[in-house]
Amino acid sequence: MKLKTLLIPALCAVLLTGCAGRFGTDSPIIPDSPTTESNSAEETTPDDVTAEDDSLPPEEGMLRSRLTNEWVEAETADTRPIAVIIPNEIAAIPHYNLSKASILYEANVEERMTRMMAIYEDWANLDKIGNVRSLRTYYGYWSFEWDAFLVHYGGPYYVDDLLAFPDTQNINGILSKESVGFYRSTDRPAPHNVYTSGERLMKVIQDKEYPTGYRNLADQNHFNFASKSSPNTLEQYGGNAKTATYIDMSGCYPLTRCYFRYDEDDGLYYRYQHLSGGTDGPHLDADGQQLTFTNILVQETYCEELSDGYLVFQCHDTTRKGWYFTNGKGIRVNWEKTSDYGATRYYDENGNEILLNTGKTMICIVEDGDTFSFW
């Protein structure tokens, strides 16, 4: 498929350079626990585990989720996910059913606010999702990786070309024919009161005659997963695996100032926020459910500012670094995305594609020059 990119050609020369910033080097600065990272990774390979767990499905006919590797109903596994654009500022919370997303992206938008894209797999019966806000181009390219229905409420003119691609299948609440997929609540002022539901979205999907099954555009195996019986502990990386029971992203997201705490009892990272104008505490849905993740990926990305303060991130690249956190540890990784519908792949410093652990994944997109800490 022909590569589509919204960045100007002159950026190619810039993209050949490495990431800058505190975590753009091979030596992280970890507050209260300084460490010096070796310049050469140990010649080790991941544990000999496969993408298939060695247990049988709990019920006959269940299949592995493409998103989490959990066992799910066959209908759920065969139905394309939705990718919903969700704001994350004090006026926009609490969110509804955000904790039910299988994959969650977060990146800055204008004025250093963050916006999220939630990838939902089992979405048809969700009664309230959101609130929903406008699209940015980079979220569109990440949604393509999952062959997802892109759900948003408008967007700046920068997104028009992406939405005009013949294979883009989106649901846009500002269009009269698609507005049936959304509704406004009375509990908060606009623009933070637009919501959707699985039933409403399905009606629009059927009206637009979008196929609900996968279109064979995206990679079927997006992530490589370790089995639950042989999880990826990162111990095979020896001293190159750093302790990461607390991950502070406030240097990258100065308004939401999110951070994660690892709970060794259940092996999950619990998300917290210290919102500008709000209070410091757990990131909770409206029903009190806290957001948790088995895997956290931090993706260092080239970014530039367009007019009117809008940003654009370079989604397609082969030269960038990042981090992978799981089981209370973290390793340096390199990431690549080479086509619109191709998956973003993450490799350890030996060139092996990493194994994620079965469960939900948080993907933090950070700008060159921004810093974060973990210990």
C-alpha positions in Angstrom: 0.0 0.0 0.0 1.3 3.4 -0.9 2.6 5.3 2.2 0.7 8.4 3.0 2.3 11.0 5.2 1.3 14.5 6.1 4.8 15.8 6.9 6.7 17.8 4.4 9.5 16.1 2.4 12.1 18.2 4.1 11.6 16.3 7.3 13.3 13.3 5.9 16.7 14.6 6.7 15.6 15.4 10.2 14.3 11.9 10.7 17.7 10.4 10.1 18.9 11.8 13.3 18.4 10.2 16.7 16.1 11.3 19.5 17.2 14.0 21.8 16.4 14.6 25.4 16.8 12.9 28.7 15.6 9.6 27.7 16.7 10.0 24.1 20.1 8.6 25.1 21.2 5.2 26.3 21.8 6.5 29.9 18.5 7.2 31.8 18.5 9.6 34.7 16.4 8.0 37.4 15.6 10.3 40.4 16.6 8.9 43.8 18.2 5.9 42.2 20.9 7.0 39.7 22.1 4.3 37.3 24.5 4.2 34.4 23.4 2.1 31.5 25.9 0.0 29.5 26.4 1.0 25.9 26.2 -2.6 24.8 23.3 -4.9 25.6 24.0 -8.4 26.8 23.9 -11.0 24.0 20.7 -12.6 25.3 17.5 -13.5 23.6 13.9 -13.5 25.0 12.7 -16.5 26.9 11.7 -19.4 24.6 7.9 -18.7 24.8 5.3 -18.8 22.1 2.4 -16.6 21.3 0.0 -19.4 22.3 -0.7 -20.1 26.0 -0.4 -23.8 26.8 -3.9 -23.9 28.3 -7.2 -24.5 26.6 -9.8 -21.8 26.1 -12.2 -21.6 29.1 -15.1 -22.2 26.7 -15.4 -24.0 23.4 -15.1 -21.7 20.4 -13.2 -18.8 22.1 -10.3 -17.2 20.3 -7.3 -15.2 21.2 -7.7 -11.4 21.2 -5.5 -9.6 18.7 -5.2 -6.7 21.1 -4.6 -8.4 24.5 -4.0 -12.1 23.8 -6.9 -12.9 26.3 -9.5 -15.5 25.4 -12.6 -13.8 24.0 -15.8 -14.9 22.3 -15.3 -15.7 18.6 -17.7 -12.9 17.6 -15.7 -10.4 19.5 -12.4 -11.6 18.1 -13.7 -11.4 14.5 -15.3 -7.9 14.9 -13.2 -4.8 14.1 -12.5 -2.6 17.1 -13.4 1.0 17.4 -10.8 3.8 18.0 -12.4 6.7 20.0 -10.8 10.1 20.4 -11.1 11.2 24.0 -9.9 14.4 25.8 -8.0 14.4 29.0 -8.3 17.6 30.9 -10.0 18.6 34.1 -13.3 19.7 32.4 -13.5 16.4 30.6 -13.4 13.9 33.5 -14.6 11.6 34.7 -14.5 9.4 31.6 -17.0 6.8 30.9 -15.9 3.2 30.1 -12.3 4.3 29.4 -11.0 1.5 31.6 -12.6 -1.1 29.3 -10.3 -0.1 26.4 -7.8 -2.8 25.4 -5.2 -0.3 24.1 -4.8 3.3 25.1 -2.7 5.9 23.3 -1.9 9.3 24.8 -0.2 12.2 23.0 0.0 16.0 23.3 -2.2 18.2 21.2 -2.2 22.0 21.1 -1.3 24.0 24.3 0.2 20.8 25.8 -3.1 19.3 26.5 -3.3 15.6 26.0 -5.8 13.6 24.0 -6.3 9.9 24.1 -7.3 7.3 21.6 -9.0 4.3 23.1 -9.1 1.0 21.1 -12.1 -1.0 22.2 -12.5 -4.7 21.2 -15.7 -5.7 23.0 -17.6 -2.5 22.3 -21.0 -3.4 21.0 -22.8 -3.5 24.4 -21.1 -0.4 25.9 -23.8 2.0 26.9 -21.7 5.2 27.3 -18.3 6.0 25.8 -16.5 9.2 26.1 -16.6 12.0 26.1 -15.6 12.3 22.4 -13.6 15.0 20.9 -12.0 16.0 17.5 -9.4 14.1 15.6 -5.7 14.7 15.0 -4.0 13.1 12.0 -1.5 11.0 14.0 -4.3 9.2 15.8 -5.7 8.3 12.4 -2.5 6.5 11.4 -2.4 4.6 14.7 -6.0 3.6 14.3 -5.2 2.1 10.9 -2.9 -0.4 12.6 -5.9 -2.0 14.2 -8.2 -1.7 11.1 -10.5 0.2 13.6 -13.6 2.3 13.0 -12.3 5.8 13.7 -14.8 7.6 16.0 -14.4 11.4 16.5 -16.3 14.6 16.7 -14.9 16.8 13.9 -11.3 18.0 13.6 -9.2 20.7 12.0 -8.8 20.9 8.2 -5.5 19.1 8.6 -7.4 15.8 8.9 -9.3 16.2 5.7 -6.8 14.4 3.4 -6.6 11.5 5.8 -10.4 11.2 6.0 -10.6 11.3 2.2 -8.5 8.2 1.8 -10.7 5.5 0.1 -10.0 3.0 2.9 -10.6 5.3 5.8 -13.8 4.2 7.6 -14.7 6.8 10.3 -17.7 8.0 12.2 -17.8 11.8 12.5 -20.3 13.3 14.9 -20.4 16.7 13.3 -21.9 15.3 10.1 -25.7 15.3 10.0 -25.9 11.7 8.6 -23.6 10.4 11.3 -24.8 12.5 14.3 -27.2 9.7 15.3 -24.1 8.0 16.6 -23.6 10.6 19.3 -25.6 12.5 21.9 -25.0 15.4 24.4 -25.4 15.1 28.1 -26.6 17.9 30.4 -24.2 17.2 33.2 -21.3 19.4 31.8 -21.0 22.2 29.3 -19.9 21.8 25.7 -17.6 20.7 24.2 -17.0 18.2 27.0 -20.5 16.5 26.8 -20.5 14.5 23.6 -20.9 10.7 24.1 -21.5 7.6 22.1 -22.5 4.0 22.7 -22.0 0.7 21.0 -25.6 0.5 19.8 -25.4 4.0 18.2 -22.1 3.3 16.5 -23.4 0.0 15.1 -26.3 1.8 13.6 -24.0 4.2 11.7 -21.7 1.4 10.7 -24.7 -0.5 9.2 -26.1 2.7 7.5 -22.7 3.3 5.9 -22.4 -0.3 4.9 -19.0 -0.7 6.6 -17.9 -4.3 7.0 -17.7 -5.3 10.6 -15.2 -8.0 9.9 -11.5 -7.4 9.4 -10.6 -6.3 5.9 -7.1 -7.9 5.6 -5.5 -4.5 5.6 -3.8 -4.6 9.0 -1.3 -7.1 10.3 -3.2 -10.0 12.0 -0.4 -10.4 14.5 0.1 -6.9 15.7 1.9 -7.7 19.0 3.9 -10.8 19.9 2.7 -12.1 23.2 4.2 -14.3 25.9 2.0 -16.9 27.4 0.5 -16.5 30.9 2.3 -19.6 31.9 5.7 -18.2 30.8 5.4 -14.4 31.1 8.1 -12.1 29.9 9.8 -11.0 33.2 12.6 -9.1 31.3 15.1 -11.0 33.5 16.8 -12.3 30.4 18.2 -8.8 29.8 20.2 -8.9 33.0 21.4 -5.4 34.2 19.9 -3.8 31.1 16.5 -4.3 32.6 15.9 -1.4 35.0 13.7 -1.3 38.0 10.4 0.4 37.1 7.8 0.2 39.8 7.0 4.0 39.5 6.8 5.7 36.1 6.4 9.5 36.1 5.3 11.0 32.8 4.7 14.5 34.0 7.7 15.9 32.1 6.0 14.8 28.8 2.4 15.7 29.8 2.7 18.8 31.9 -1.1 19.4 32.2 -2.2 15.8 33.0 1.0 14.8 34.8 0.1 11.2 34.8 2.2 8.5 36.5 2.0 4.7 37.0 2.5 2.6 40.1 3.3 -1.1 39.8 1.5 -3.6 42.0 3.5 -6.8 42.3 0.5 -8.7 43.7 -1.4 -8.6 40.4 1.4 -7.5 38.0 -0.5 -4.4 36.9 0.5 -0.7 36.5 -2.1 1.5 38.0 -2.6 4.9 36.4 -2.7 8.2 38.4 -3.1 11.8 37.3 -2.3 15.2 38.8 -4.5 17.4 36.6 -3.9 21.1 36.3 -6.6 22.6 38.4 -7.6 19.2 39.8 -6.3 16.9 42.5 -3.7 14.2 42.5 -5.1 10.7 42.6 -6.1 7.5 40.8 -7.4 7.9 37.2 -10.9 6.6 37.7 -13.8 6.1 35.4 -17.2 7.5 36.4 -18.0 4.1 37.9 -14.9 4.2 40.1 -12.9 1.7 38.1 -9.2 2.7 37.9 -7.2 2.4 34.7 -4.7 -0.4 34.8 -2.2 -1.9 32.3 0.0 -5.0 32.0 2.3 -3.3 29.4 3.5 0.3 29.0 5.2 1.4 25.9 6.9 4.8 25.6 7.5 5.9 22.1 9.9 8.8 21.4 8.7 10.6 18.3 9.6 13.5 16.1 6.9 16.3 16.3 6.5 19.6 14.7 4.0 22.4 15.2 1.6 23.4 12.4 -0.2 26.7 12.2 -2.8 27.6 14.9 -0.8 25.5 17.4 -1.8 22.1 16.0 0.8 19.4 16.2 1.8 16.5 13.9 3.8 13.5 14.9 5.9 11.4 12.6 4.1 8.0 12.8 6.1 6.3 10.1 9.8 5.9 11.0 12.6 3.3 11.4 15.1 5.2 13.5 13.4 5.9 16.8 13.8 4.7 20.4 11.5 4.1 23.3 11.0 2.0 26.4 9.0 -1.1 27.3 7.8 -1.6 30.9 6.2 -4.7 32.3 6.5 -6.7 35.6 8.1 -3.8 37.4 11.1 -3.5 35.0 11.9 -1.6 31.8 14.2 -2.1 28.8 15.3 0.2 26.0 13.6 -0.5 22.6 13.6 0.7 19.0 10.4 1.1 17.1 9.4 1.0 13.4 6.4 1.7 11.4 6.8 1.4 7.6 3.2 1.6 6.2 -0.1 3.0 7.0 -1.8 -0.3 8.0 1.4 -1.9 9.2 1.9 -2.4 12.9 4.3 -0.4 14.9 7.0 -2.9 15.8 9.2 -2.8 18.9 12.6 -4.4 19.1 15.1 -4.9 21.9 18.6 -3.7 21.4 19.7 -7.1 20.1 17.2 -6.7 17.2 14.6 -9.1 18.6 11.0 -8.2 18.5 9.8 -7.9 22.1 7.2 -10.1 23.7 4.4 -8.3 25.5 2.6 -9.9 28.3 -1.0 -10.9 28.0 -3.3 -8.0 29.0 -3.9 -4.3 28.3 -1.3 -1.9 26.9 -0.7 1.8 27.4 1.2 3.6 24.6 2.7 7.0 25.6 3.8 9.1 22.7 6.4 11.6 23.8 8.0 14.5 21.9 11.7 14.8 21.3 13.3 16.8 24.1 10.6 15.9 26.7 11.7 13.9 29.7 10.2 11.3 32.0 11.5 9.3 35.0 11.1 5.9 36.5 12.5 4.0 39.4 
